[in-house]
Amino acid sequence: MSFLEKDWRRKRRAKKKEEVKKDIGIDVDEWVSTIADETRKSDAQETVNAILTADGINPSTSLAILTGVHKGTPNHPQYHFRDLHEDIKDEVRPYYEDKNYYSAISEALKVYLNNSVNKARKKEPNLDTDQTAHIIFAKIFGDTGILSLTDGYLRPGGDDFYPKTKKSIENGQRSLSQGVFQGFRNPESHEVYTHLKRSDLLGDQDCLDALSILSYLLRRLDKAK
């Protein structure tokens, strides 16, 4: 491909990107830049370039194709496809998109703690919350906790599960709840936030994994009695 042809294609792509942004509100470069995985980002860029420079496709068809691709793979697709719990999905998105990963997790932790306390207080109105999260979770969850994750669940034949099985599930919710606070909430309360952010001690993938753990805990909480 000659220099002139390459330059023509480059200008054509740039012009079409401007048209896409104006007509359907999609900033193509920004969209592709939010894909964290480098291989997928490269694949997406090639696909978009092919659509923008393809011969024989009229502008309205190009816009329709790009709209469909963007709908299926929106900005920050790795966040979108995590299927996070509804109570944290929109709440923490601005922090995640700004790469404030500790803040994203911190806000999700607050939601989980508040939801846990609010549900427990329906059964125990006098629950004392003027304590550490570790102690609060010890009161709410576990085999002697206020809430139960296993009540009402039976084997297919109608028999109850073994007491050890139920105890493990109940105590698991308590331990995971305490652990996620210790692992993510405590460091932020002891360190300068900008130091944590710049160090990359906790990155994009770590943040998504932590939010997935909290989504799991929130969904178990939703079913607790």
BAFI-3210 file (N, C-alpha, C; in Angstrom, 3 decimals, decimal comma, padded with zeros to 6 digits):
// residues 225
n [1|2|3|4|5|6|7|8|9|10|11|12|13|14|15|16|17|18|19|20|21|22|23|24|25|26|27|28|29|30|31|32|33|34|35|36|37|38|39|40|41|42|43|44|45|46|47|48|49|50|51|52|53|54|55|56|57|58|59|60|61|62|63|64|65|66|67|68|69|70|71|72|73|74|75|76|77|78|79|80|81|82|83|84|85|86|87|88|89|90|91|92|93|94|95|96|97|98|99|100|101|102|103|104|105|106|107|108|109|110|111|112|113|114|115|116|117|118|119|120|121|122|123|124|125|126|127|128|129|130|131|132|133|134|135|136|137|138|139|140|141|142|143|144|145|146|147|148|149|150|151|152|153|154|155|156|157|158|159|160|161|162|163|164|165|166|167|168|169|170|171|172|173|174|175|176|177|178|179|180|181|182|183|184|185|186|187|188|189|190|191|192|193|194|195|196|197|198|199|200|201|202|203|204|205|206|207|208|209|210|211|212|213|214|215|216|217|218|219|220|221|222|223|224|225]
n.u [000,854|000,658|002,158|000,462|-002,023|-002,270|-002,301|-004,625|-006,540|-006,189|-007,039|-009,640|-010,654|-010,439|-012,233|-014,637|-014,799|-015,331|-017,863|-019,274|-019,150|-020,593|-023,105|-024,076|-023,064|-020,810|-017,576|-015,102|-012,300|-012,009|-013,751|-012,532|-010,164|-010,900|-010,938|-009,465|-007,854|-005,120|-004,930|-007,615|-008,269|-006,741|-007,913|-010,485|-009,935|-009,049|-011,393|-013,144|-011,759|-011,935|-014,659|-014,967|-013,474|-014,319|-015,108|-018,000|-019,932|-022,569|-022,902|-025,019|-025,385|-022,878|-022,951|-025,052|-023,975|-021,773|-023,125|-024,455|-022,269|-021,098|-023,127|-023,117|-020,558|-019,780|-018,375|-015,700|-015,886|-015,047|-015,916|-018,666|-019,441|-019,111|-021,385|-022,282|-023,679|-026,804|-026,989|-024,487|-023,452|-023,993|-023,315|-020,556|-019,370|-018,414|-016,035|-014,526|-014,214|-012,655|-010,364|-009,986|-009,537|-009,425|-011,278|-013,580|-013,940|-014,141|-016,550|-018,330|-018,014|-019,126|-021,801|-022,416|-022,011|-023,927|-026,312|-026,312|-026,514|-028,986|-030,765|-030,378|-031,285|-033,990|-034,673|-033,329|-033,669|-032,171|-029,524|-026,167|-024,203|-022,024|-019,328|-016,458|-016,346|-015,651|-016,561|-019,281|-020,071|-019,582|-021,657|-023,881|-023,656|-022,758|-022,940|-024,261|-025,350|-027,401|-028,757|-029,675|-028,378|-029,119|-031,589|-034,643|-033,799|-033,628|-032,663|-033,123|-034,844|-036,269|-035,144|-033,269|-030,179|-026,894|-025,903|-023,216|-022,711|-024,444|-023,460|-020,894|-021,462|-022,786|-020,794|-018,894|-019,874|-019,665|-016,850|-015,836|-016,952|-015,737|-013,093|-012,918|-013,271|-011,068|-009,016|-009,366|-010,635|-009,300|-006,512|-006,794|-007,596|-005,346|-003,264|-001,852|-003,987|-003,281|-000,789|-001,356|-002,848|-001,027|000,915|000,076|-000,539|-002,990|-004,773|-006,647|-007,790|-007,738|-009,502|-011,929|-012,213|-012,511|-014,913|-016,584|-016,544|-017,838|-020,294|-021,194|-021,447|-023,417|-025,599|-026,035|-026,736|-029,151|-030,846|-030,873|-032,324]
n.v [-001,189|002,148|005,262|007,455|006,225|005,091|007,410|008,559|006,721|006,998|009,663|009,345|007,599|009,253|011,294|009,855|009,009|011,397|011,886|009,728|010,294|012,668|011,924|009,586|009,763|008,363|008,166|006,939|006,430|006,844|004,888|002,437|002,665|002,083|-000,615|-003,075|-005,386|-006,006|-007,511|-007,887|-005,237|-004,523|-006,182|-005,093|-002,537|-003,093|-004,136|-001,934|-000,113|-001,448|-001,288|001,460|002,106|000,520|-000,258|000,325|000,294|002,127|005,287|005,259|002,557|001,863|003,333|002,024|-000,529|000,011|001,015|-001,281|-002,942|-001,470|-001,546|-004,227|-004,479|-002,390|000,765|000,209|-002,714|-004,928|-004,348|-004,093|-006,716|-008,165|-008,479|-007,294|-006,905|-005,261|-003,223|-002,150|-001,759|000,642|002,471|002,356|002,620|005,213|005,624|003,387|003,745|005,985|004,963|004,831|002,602|001,670|003,355|002,599|-000,036|000,500|001,976|000,001|-001,793|-000,330|-000,290|-003,011|-003,527|-001,763|-002,800|-005,322|-004,731|-003,359|-005,389|-007,260|-005,844|-005,944|-008,250|-008,085|-005,434|-003,929|-004,143|-003,501|-001,245|000,271|-000,546|-002,428|-003,488|-006,148|-007,281|-006,697|-008,228|-010,722|-010,955|-010,843|-012,871|-016,404|-019,589|-019,058|-016,635|-013,665|-013,662|-016,186|-018,216|-020,643|-021,560|-023,098|-024,405|-027,502|-030,914|-032,500|-034,674|-033,843|-033,974|-032,564|-030,694|-031,814|-030,902|-029,992|-029,175|-026,989|-025,371|-024,805|-023,261|-021,063|-020,040|-019,540|-017,319|-015,394|-015,376|-014,689|-012,151|-010,756|-011,042|-009,732|-007,106|-006,729|-007,092|-005,080|-002,717|-001,953|-001,426|000,987|002,761|003,110|003,946|006,517|007,593|008,309|007,170|004,449|004,289|005,054|003,129|000,798|-001,420|-002,491|-003,305|-002,947|-005,528|-006,690|-005,057|-005,580|-008,285|-008,136|-006,697|-008,566|-010,570|-009,214|-008,853|-011,469|-011,961|-010,086|-011,070|-013,481|-012,452|-011,211|-013,379|-014,309|-015,182]
n.w [000,000|-000,915|000,243|-000,168|-000,378|002,160|003,694|002,752|003,635|006,386|006,814|005,985|007,904|010,159|009,508|009,413|012,042|013,321|012,269|013,332|016,070|016,125|015,030|016,398|018,913|019,838|020,905|019,246|019,636|022,398|023,352|022,469|023,908|026,502|026,806|028,596|028,237|026,201|023,826|023,094|022,823|020,610|018,680|018,643|017,715|015,112|014,027|014,174|012,543|010,126|009,617|009,407|007,141|005,102|001,744|-000,266|001,702|002,829|004,615|006,585|007,057|008,103|010,497|011,774|012,104|013,781|015,996|016,858|017,465|019,521|021,403|022,077|023,011|025,153|026,447|028,706|028,799|030,308|032,842|032,489|031,710|033,999|035,437|037,892|041,221|041,518|043,438|043,692|041,180|039,586|041,486|042,032|039,583|038,497|039,969|039,293|036,506|036,535|037,389|040,108|042,053|044,720|045,932|044,573|045,491|048,209|048,376|047,555|049,639|051,737|050,940|051,106|053,859|055,002|053,882|055,050|057,797|057,841|057,065|059,091|061,291|061,020|062,210|064,575|066,167|067,987|067,369|067,885|066,274|066,672|066,411|065,213|061,758|061,602|064,036|063,826|061,575|062,649|064,402|062,752|060,789|060,354|062,119|064,455|064,032|063,425|060,959|058,564|055,993|055,088|055,920|055,089|052,839|051,214|050,495|047,231|047,745|049,915|052,398|055,140|054,977|056,036|059,350|059,553|056,964|056,635|058,659|057,701|055,416|056,555|058,294|056,396|054,967|056,934|057,395|054,851|054,591|056,681|055,890|053,379|054,124|055,768|053,923|051,996|052,931|055,299|054,523|053,068|055,011|056,460|054,870|052,723|050,266|047,592|047,356|047,382|045,041|043,012|043,205|042,039|043,449|043,742|041,022|037,921|037,306|039,861|041,229|039,893|040,530|043,311|043,472|042,332|044,273|046,328|045,112|044,998|047,780|048,395|046,937|048,225|050,674|049,979|049,835|052,379|055,563]
ca.u [000,000|001,481|002,015|-000,718|-003,222|-002,340|-002,690|-006,035|-007,326|-006,113|-007,920|-011,011|-011,045|-010,592|-013,477|-015,772|-014,873|-016,022|-019,268|-019,839|-019,319|-021,650|-024,406|-024,583|-022,506|-019,780|-016,189|-014,495|-010,994|-012,233|-014,389|-011,527|-009,141|-011,394|-010,794|-008,244|-007,031|-004,457|-005,274|-008,989|-008,258|-006,218|-008,948|-011,574|-009,461|-009,049|-012,793|-013,666|-011,104|-012,486|-015,998|-014,838|-012,805|-014,812|-015,716|-019,288|-020,886|-023,002|-022,724|-026,061|-025,106|-021,708|-023,390|-025,876|-023,067|-021,015|-024,053|-024,664|-021,030|-020,933|-024,137|-022,672|-019,279|-019,784|-017,190|-015,305|-016,619|-014,675|-016,779|-020,047|-019,704|-018,970|-022,732|-022,208|-024,952|-027,438|-026,800|-023,161|-023,053|-023,981|-022,740|-019,087|-018,880|-017,583|-014,710|-013,812|-013,856|-011,601|-009,248|-009,888|-009,955|-009,680|-012,539|-014,659|-014,144|-014,566|-017,974|-019,054|-017,974|-020,113|-023,126|-022,602|-022,158|-025,225|-027,373|-026,272|-027,044|-030,409|-031,530|-030,275|-032,085|-035,393|-034,834|-032,714|-033,685|-031,202|-028,172|-025,200|-023,302|-020,916|-018,215|-015,757|-017,068|-015,337|-017,471|-020,658|-020,304|-019,598|-022,992|-024,915|-023,495|-022,210|-023,947|-025,023|-025,640|-028,791|-029,311|-029,322|-028,345|-029,493|-032,965|-035,617|-033,222|-033,652|-032,210|-034,220|-035,791|-037,003|-034,387|-032,436|-028,745|-026,161|-025,588|-021,881|-022,801|-025,083|-022,540|-019,802|-021,983|-023,048|-019,517|-018,189|-020,341|-019,058|-015,403|-015,606|-017,318|-014,675|-011,853|-012,912|-013,065|-009,681|-008,120|-009,535|-011,020|-008,281|-005,339|-007,089|-007,723|-004,034|-002,279|-002,216|-004,688|-002,552|000,307|-001,937|-003,279|000,116|001,778|-000,499|-000,659|-004,293|-005,061|-007,963|-008,290|-007,952|-010,728|-013,064|-012,341|-013,057|-016,325|-017,306|-016,712|-018,883|-021,568|-021,588|-021,900|-024,688|-026,666|-026,321|-027,457|-030,518|-031,624|-030,773|-033,562]
ca.v [000,000|003,342|006,276|008,272|005,438|004,998|008,727|008,745|005,882|007,606|010,839|008,864|007,094|010,397|011,974|009,014|009,035|012,639|011,707|008,787|011,011|013,666|011,334|008,612|010,060|007,409|008,567|005,649|006,278|006,695|003,580|001,374|002,829|001,564|-002,070|-003,292|-006,433|-005,450|-008,300|-007,542|-003,842|-004,537|-006,780|-004,123|-001,446|-003,592|-004,257|-000,580|000,453|-002,116|-000,729|002,868|002,279|-000,464|000,266|-000,259|000,394|003,512|005,838|004,840|001,168|001,891|003,804|000,974|-001,608|000,476|001,092|-002,647|-003,428|-000,754|-002,041|-005,535|-004,298|-000,965|001,271|-000,594|-003,985|-005,847|-003,992|-004,382|-008,152|-008,790|-008,700|-006,968|-006,740|-003,993|-002,191|-001,529|-001,596|002,054|003,249|002,399|002,775|006,406|005,434|002,406|004,326|006,964|004,148|004,946|001,256|001,533|004,043|001,755|-001,145|001,080|002,294|-001,273|-002,336|000,420|-000,777|-004,360|-003,423|-001,141|-003,753|-006,392|-004,179|-003,062|-006,635|-007,872|-005,062|-006,347|-009,348|-007,662|-003,967|-003,309|-004,512|-002,441|-001,097|001,153|-001,477|-002,673|-004,335|-007,538|-007,698|-006,627|-009,407|-011,897|-011,020|-011,015|-014,128|-017,531|-020,568|-018,493|-015,257|-013,193|-014,094|-017,533|-018,396|-022,019|-021,870|-023,306|-025,181|-028,943|-031,771|-032,815|-035,631|-033,227|-034,070|-031,412|-030,885|-032,135|-029,714|-029,498|-028,474|-025,697|-024,583|-024,341|-022,184|-019,895|-019,486|-019,050|-015,952|-014,531|-015,258|-013,919|-010,758|-010,175|-011,040|-008,724|-005,813|-006,661|-007,025|-003,908|-001,510|-001,563|-000,754|002,361|003,602|003,264|004,452|007,670|007,012|008,504|006,206|003,169|004,368|005,134|001,956|-000,312|-002,566|-003,052|-002,821|-003,121|-006,895|-006,893|-004,336|-006,338|-009,517|-007,769|-006,335|-009,814|-011,216|-008,477|-009,147|-012,791|-011,813|-009,345|-011,953|-014,415|-011,653|-010,997|-014,601|-014,678|-015,038]
ca.w [000,000|-001,037|001,285|-000,458|-000,062|003,615|004,195|002,393|004,549|007,709|006,824|005,840|009,222|011,057|009,149|009,801|013,501|013,666|011,910|014,298|017,333|015,941|014,702|017,386|020,229|020,252|020,667|018,917|020,271|023,842|023,524|022,338|024,948|027,782|026,834|029,377|027,650|025,028|022,640|022,727|022,375|019,247|017,829|018,521|016,854|013,734|013,599|013,979|011,362|008,940|009,382|009,015|005,845|004,124|000,519|-000,599|002,816|002,927|005,967|007,528|007,416|008,989|011,806|012,367|012,519|014,942|017,127|017,324|018,084|020,793|022,332|022,549|023,704|025,508|027,134|029,862|028,694|031,371|033,976|032,091|031,643|035,321|035,976|039,308|041,927|041,164|044,460|043,588|039,780|039,191|042,584|042,006|038,211|038,258|040,571|038,486|035,216|036,796|037,892|041,563|042,384|046,147|046,223|044,036|046,428|049,482|048,282|047,509|050,998|052,521|050,545|051,664|055,311|055,288|053,552|056,055|059,044|057,672|057,050|060,419|062,240|060,909|063,164|065,834|066,088|068,890|066,957|068,133|065,120|067,050|066,575|063,962|060,806|061,946|065,112|063,308|060,740|063,530|065,008|061,733|060,052|061,093|062,552|065,575|063,665|063,344|059,679|058,102|054,542|054,747|056,328|054,018|051,735|051,450|049,406|046,292|048,330|051,011|053,647|055,487|054,775|057,249|060,160|059,237|055,678|056,892|059,479|056,837|054,563|057,404|058,745|055,221|054,697|057,962|057,178|053,625|054,866|057,503|055,119|052,318|054,784|056,210|052,782|051,127|053,657|056,274|053,939|052,656|056,197|057,083|053,917|051,907|049,113|046,339|047,322|046,989|043,647|042,117|043,340|041,280|044,341|043,398|039,685|037,297|037,489|041,293|041,575|039,364|041,311|044,619|043,279|042,078|045,572|047,044|044,446|045,497|049,162|048,380|046,453|049,321|051,665|049,497|050,079|053,793|056,366]
c.u [000,896|001,223|000,741|-002,005|-003,386|-002,822|-004,163|-006,940|-007,339|-007,057|-009,383|-011,531|-011,320|-011,909|-014,687|-015,923|-015,607|-017,515|-019,971|-020,122|-020,476|-023,019|-024,944|-023,907|-021,457|-018,408|-015,397|-013,173|-011,128|-012,809|-013,344|-010,500|-009,578|-011,331|-009,449|-007,303|-006,442|-004,793|-006,676|-009,090|-007,790|-007,242|-010,094|-011,185|-009,472|-010,478|-013,383|-013,068|-011,662|-013,861|-015,896|-014,280|-013,315|-015,453|-017,075|-020,294|-021,281|-022,937|-023,765|-025,856|-023,920|-022,097|-024,203|-025,008|-022,303|-021,892|-024,287|-023,454|-020,831|-021,940|-023,715|-021,377|-019,147|-018,455|-016,948|-016,032|-016,295|-015,488|-018,219|-020,358|-019,480|-020,334|-022,750|-023,598|-025,502|-027,181|-025,430|-022,777|-022,953|-023,277|-021,228|-018,516|-018,011|-016,164|-013,884|-013,336|-012,756|-010,331|-008,967|-010,369|-010,245|-010,997|-013,732|-014,976|-014,665|-016,057|-018,814|-019,097|-019,005|-021,523|-023,394|-022,810|-023,526|-026,381|-027,464|-026,898|-028,548|-031,260|-031,512|-031,161|-033,577|-035,702|-034,315|-032,577|-032,607|-029,754|-027,232|-024,213|-022,144|-019,690|-017,518|-016,606|-016,844|-016,311|-018,916|-020,981|-020,345|-020,965|-024,070|-024,857|-022,871|-023,309|-024,734|-025,433|-027,127|-029,470|-028,850|-029,381|-028,899|-030,913|-033,879|-035,088|-033,145|-033,056|-033,394|-035,265|-036,584|-036,295|-033,560|-030,964|-028,071|-025,859|-024,215|-021,880|-023,371|-024,160|-021,411|-020,249|-022,197|-021,738|-018,686|-018,587|-019,721|-017,572|-015,075|-015,897|-016,229|-013,374|-011,792|-012,744|-011,619|-008,729|-008,196|-009,878|-009,905|-007,056|-005,599|-007,183|-006,370|-002,993|-002,787|-002,793|-003,888|-001,370|-000,188|-002,276|-002,088|000,980|001,337|-000,534|-001,983|-004,714|-006,464|-008,555|-008,588|-009,264|-011,958|-013,291|-012,952|-014,542|-017,170|-017,542|-017,834|-020,250|-022,100|-022,151|-023,242|-025,842|-027,026|-027,112|-028,908|-031,427|-031,645|-032,105|-033,220]
c.v [001,247|004,319|007,087|007,529|005,310|006,307|008,998|007,952|006,478|008,795|010,422|008,339|008,247|011,129|011,174|008,956|010,277|012,523|010,785|009,489|012,002|013,016|010,386|008,743|009,093|007,958|007,271|005,436|006,075|005,317|002,464|001,455|002,264|000,045|-002,390|-004,308|-005,956|-006,209|-007,948|-006,100|-003,765|-005,103|-005,798|-002,987|-001,862|-003,672|-002,890|000,052|-000,143|-001,555|000,693|003,054|001,331|000,232|-000,411|-000,262|001,858|003,984|005,351|003,397|001,082|002,303|002,728|-000,171|-001,213|000,576|-000,298|-003,214|-002,778|-001,225|-003,387|-005,477|-002,825|-000,513|000,454|-001,946|-004,966|-005,592|-004,411|-005,872|-008,873|-009,095|-008,469|-006,776|-005,338|-002,880|-001,522|-001,182|-000,140|002,927|003,408|002,634|004,022|006,256|004,462|003,024|005,376|006,297|004,377|003,629|001,068|002,213|003,224|000,626|-000,625|001,392|001,018|-001,922|-001,640|-000,071|-002,132|-004,318|-002,837|-002,089|-004,860|-005,924|-003,941|-004,334|-007,293|-007,149|-005,351|-007,486|-008,970|-006,143|-003,289|-003,684|-003,311|-002,374|-000,145|000,305|-001,653|-003,558|-005,809|-008,060|-007,698|-007,851|-010,687|-012,068|-011,353|-012,392|-015,214|-018,436|-020,100|-017,052|-014,939|-013,698|-015,508|-017,594|-019,754|-022,386|-022,018|-024,093|-026,653|-029,691|-032,059|-033,772|-035,078|-033,291|-032,807|-031,731|-031,202|-030,853|-029,129|-028,716|-027,073|-024,773|-024,010|-023,169|-020,909|-019,232|-018,952|-017,630|-014,973|-014,301|-014,452|-012,433|-010,069|-010,036|-009,955|-007,328|-005,670|-006,441|-005,746|-002,623|-001,034|-000,901|000,704|003,292|003,867|003,901|005,719|007,141|007,138|007,541|004,840|003,166|004,319|003,878|000,797|-001,592|-003,283|-002,459|-003,114|-004,502|-007,191|-006,243|-005,110|-007,621|-009,233|-007,427|-007,572|-010,579|-010,542|-008,694|-010,505|-012,680|-011,091|-010,226|-013,007|-013,692|-011,449|-012,185|-015,005|-014,418|-014,774]
c.w [000,000|000,092|001,087|-000,093|001,445|004,218|003,911|003,335|005,959|007,815|006,743|007,188|010,171|010,789|009,601|011,321|013,977|013,387|012,915|015,627|017,251|015,802|015,767|018,756|020,733|019,885|020,478|019,645|021,784|024,153|023,496|023,465|026,294|027,869|027,473|028,737|026,321|023,744|022,157|022,237|020,928|018,267|017,588|017,592|015,383|013,188|013,279|012,725|010,068|008,591|008,841|007,606|004,759|002,921|000,307|000,529|002,957|004,384|006,972|007,978|008,364|010,400|012,527|012,881|013,773|016,189|017,719|018,031|019,451|021,833|022,918|023,330|024,063|026,100|028,404|029,859|029,811|032,643|033,681|032,187|032,967|035,958|037,490|039,910|041,673|042,174|044,392|042,154|039,363|040,233|042,439|040,606|038,014|038,820|039,734|037,173|035,351|037,344|039,372|042,177|043,875|046,537|045,733|045,005|047,760|049,474|048,255|048,889|051,894|052,228|051,176|053,172|055,679|055,003|054,590|057,365|058,941|057,689|058,422|061,430|062,125|061,868|064,551|065,821|066,925|068,564|067,123|066,965|065,413|067,373|065,230|063,060|061,128|062,995|064,620|062,468|061,573|064,183|063,979|061,080|060,929|061,605|063,763|065,280|063,591|062,077|059,335|056,585|054,124|055,140|055,115|052,842|052,112|050,270|048,484|046,857|049,490|052,346|053,871|055,199|056,111|058,024|059,831|057,917|055,886|057,691|058,631|055,970|055,370|057,833|057,586|054,871|055,690|057,687|055,925|053,844|055,672|056,697|054,069|052,915|055,232|055,040|051,976|051,862|054,578|055,647|053,575|053,860|056,860|056,168|053,221|050,603|047,818|046,216|046,870|045,499|042,691|042,134|042,471|042,115|044,111|042,062|039,209|037,576|038,955|041,738|041,117|040,152|042,682|044,512|042,994|043,382|046,350|046,419|044,889|046,917|049,236|047,911|047,495|050,422|051,259|049,824|051,551|054,525|057,820]
res [m|s|f|l|e|k|d|w|r|r|k|r|r|a|k|k|k|e|e|v|k|k|d|i|g|i|d|v|d|e|w|v|s|t|i|a|d|e|t|r|k|s|d|a|q|e|t|v|n|a|i|l|t|a|d|g|i|n|p|s|t|s|l|a|i|l|t|g|v|h|k|g|t|p|n|h|p|q|y|h|f|r|d|l|h|e|d|i|k|d|e|v|r|p|y|y|e|d|k|n|y|y|s|a|i|s|e|a|l|k|v|y|l|n|n|s|v|n|k|a|r|k|k|e|p|n|l|d|t|d|q|t|a|h|i|i|f|a|k|i|f|g|d|t|g|i|l|s|l|t|d|g|y|l|r|p|g|g|d|d|f|y|p|k|t|k|k|s|i|e|n|g|q|r|s|l|s|q|g|v|f|q|g|f|r|n|p|e|s|h|e|v|y|t|h|l|k|r|s|d|l|l|g|d|q|d|c|l|d|a|l|s|i|l|s|y|l|l|r|r|l|d|k|a|k]
***
